[in-house]
Amino acid sequence: MSAPDVRMVVFDLGGVVVRICRDWAEGCAAAGLPFRDGALLSAEMKTRRRAVSARHGRGEISCVDYYREMSATTGGLYTPEEVERIHHAWTRDEYPGVDALVHRLHEAGLETGVLSNTNHAHWMRLAPARAGGSEHPEYATPSLIRHLHASHIMRLLKPDREIYAAFARATGFDGAPGSRGHPAHIVFFDDLPENVAAADAAGWRAFQVDHAGDTAAQMTRVLREVGIEI
């Protein structure tokens, strides 16, 4: 049996469309701050930071509270103001060629979407106002994409199964098997294996992108392999 035709291509943002810092040390360097060791590297502190980041990503705490709580998890090594600087510097430049890829997908008659684990501060810089972002976002490519969905607005995080179901419902891709609105018509790109696995489990056709490489070229190759002429 042949695979369903692709009707929508969905992108993660960080590591796929926009370069991001991959760890705290890189974030410090991007913000022009020294990397201070100590309790920051302990297993307990890492666990606490992940929990704070998850609450922020689900929109459960404000950015101000996030900066304050993250500062506390460093044992005082970083002030809330320094955490804010690191947070701002976390998003870097856009990967070249993704904007052109989005244009080609639209020309081919496909829908495009974003499903991103993010937060209010980053989303205001990344996304247009129509998606709860800014009138003047700093990054151009997300504004080209038609269906933009952010974790802090959805109150859900990847790889939780419900976020994929919620995205499918919001975009009309929650139909029965064999219908044109079935999730199997979605191709999804993410840089994290756990998010790819969860999308696969939700019935999407998911592929991992190497954030250190040419993401546009990788995605173009995959899309051609699944039968999209772009």
DACORWO-V826478 format. One record per residue. PHI is phi in degrees with one decimal (999 if undefined). PSI is psi as a letter, one per 20 degrees, with the letter a starting at -180 (* if undefined). BURIAL is + if it has 16 or more other C-alpha atoms within 10 Angstrom, else -. Layout:
BEGIN
((PHI/PSI/BURIAL) (PHI/PSI/BURIAL))
END
This chain:
BEGIN
((999/p/-) (-75.6/q/-) (-72.3/q/-) (-60.9/q/+) (-68.7/q/-) (-82.5/p/+) (-119.4/h/+) (-142.0/p/+) (-115.4/p/+) (-116.4/p/+) (-117.0/q/+) (-71.4/r/+) (-96.4/f/+) (-66.0/p/+) (87.2/i/+) (-129.4/g/+) (-101.6/h/+) (-125.1/p/+) (-69.9/q/+) (-132.5/r/+) (-68.7/q/+) (-101.8/i/-) (-156.1/r/-) (-62.6/h/+) (-61.9/g/+) (-66.3/h/+) (-63.0/g/+) (-61.7/g/+) (-61.4/g/-) (-65.0/h/+) (-86.9/i/+) (73.2/k/-) (-116.0/q/+) (-70.1/q/-) (-87.3/o/-) (-100.9/p/-) (-84.3/c/-) (77.4/c/-) (-62.8/i/-) (-55.3/h/+) (-95.1/i/-) (-69.7/q/-) (-60.9/g/-) (-63.5/g/-) (-66.2/h/+) (-62.4/g/-) (-62.2/g/-) (-65.9/h/+) (-64.6/g/+) (-61.7/h/-) (-65.6/g/-) (-64.6/g/+) (-62.2/h/+) (-64.7/g/+) (-62.8/h/+) (-65.3/g/+) (-64.9/h/+) (-90.3/j/+) (73.0/k/+) (-85.9/h/+) (-133.3/q/+) (-74.2/r/-) (-63.1/h/+) (-61.6/g/-) (-65.9/h/-) (-61.5/g/+) (-60.4/g/+) (-66.9/g/+) (-70.1/h/+) (-66.2/h/+) (-58.9/g/+) (-63.4/h/+) (-70.5/i/+) (-88.8/j/+) (66.4/k/-) (87.5/j/-) (-67.9/h/+) (-130.6/p/+) (-77.8/r/+) (-56.4/h/+) (-65.9/h/-) (-70.8/h/+) (-59.7/g/+) (-62.1/g/+) (-62.2/g/+) (-64.6/g/+) (-61.1/g/+) (-66.0/h/+) (-78.1/i/+) (-62.6/h/+) (-87.6/p/+) (-106.0/c/+) (-98.4/r/-) (-82.2/q/+) (-69.0/p/+) (-67.1/q/-) (92.0/i/-) (-70.2/h/+) (-60.4/g/+) (-65.5/h/-) (-62.3/g/+) (-60.9/g/+) (-59.3/g/+) (-65.9/h/-) (-63.9/g/+) (-65.6/h/+) (-63.2/h/-) (-82.6/i/-) (87.3/j/-) (-96.6/q/-) (-83.6/q/+) (-129.9/q/+) (-148.9/r/+) (-126.6/p/+) (-131.5/o/+) (-127.9/p/+) (-77.9/o/+) (-150.0/b/+) (-159.5/r/+) (-59.5/g/+) (-61.9/g/-) (-69.0/g/+) (-63.1/h/+) (-64.7/h/+) (-88.8/h/+) (-94.4/h/+) (-112.8/q/+) (-77.6/r/+) (-61.8/h/-) (-62.0/i/-) (-110.6/j/+) (86.6/j/-) (-98.7/c/+) (-111.3/q/-) (-66.1/h/-) (-134.9/m/-) (-64.7/q/+) (-80.8/i/-) (-113.9/p/+) (-86.9/g/-) (-61.7/g/+) (-55.6/h/+) (-67.8/i/+) (-76.7/h/+) (-83.9/q/+) (-82.3/g/+) (-114.8/o/+) (-110.5/o/+) (-130.6/p/+) (-117.0/q/+) (-59.2/g/+) (-70.1/h/+) (-84.0/h/+) (-75.5/i/+) (62.7/k/-) (-141.6/q/+) (-128.4/q/+) (-67.6/q/+) (-95.7/k/+) (-58.7/p/-) (-58.8/h/-) (-63.8/h/-) (-67.7/h/+) (-70.5/g/+) (-64.8/g/+) (-65.6/g/+) (-62.2/g/+) (-61.1/g/+) (-63.8/g/-) (-66.2/h/-) (-106.0/j/-) (79.0/k/-) (-113.0/l/+) (-117.2/k/+) (-77.8/r/-) (-73.3/q/-) (-54.2/p/-) (92.3/i/-) (-84.2/r/-) (-72.2/i/+) (-104.5/k/+) (-78.4/q/+) (-58.7/h/+) (-64.4/i/+) (-86.2/j/+) (-98.1/p/+) (-105.6/p/+) (-128.1/p/+) (-119.8/p/+) (-146.2/q/+) (-93.7/i/+) (-108.1/p/+) (-61.9/h/-) (-67.2/h/-) (-73.3/h/+) (-65.3/g/+) (-62.0/g/+) (-67.4/h/+) (-65.8/g/+) (-57.7/g/+) (-64.1/h/-) (-83.5/i/+) (95.6/j/+) (-80.4/r/+) (-102.3/n/+) (-110.1/q/+) (-137.9/p/+) (-88.1/p/+) (-104.1/p/+) (-83.5/o/-) (-63.5/h/+) (-85.2/i/-) (-108.2/a/-) (-83.3/n/-) (-67.5/h/+) (-63.0/g/+) (-65.3/g/-) (-60.8/g/+) (-68.9/h/+) (-61.0/g/+) (-61.8/g/-) (-62.7/g/-) (-62.7/h/+) (-67.4/h/-) (-66.1/h/-) (-92.9/j/-) (101.9/j/-) (-92.8/p/+) (-88.4/n/-) (-132.2/*/-))
END
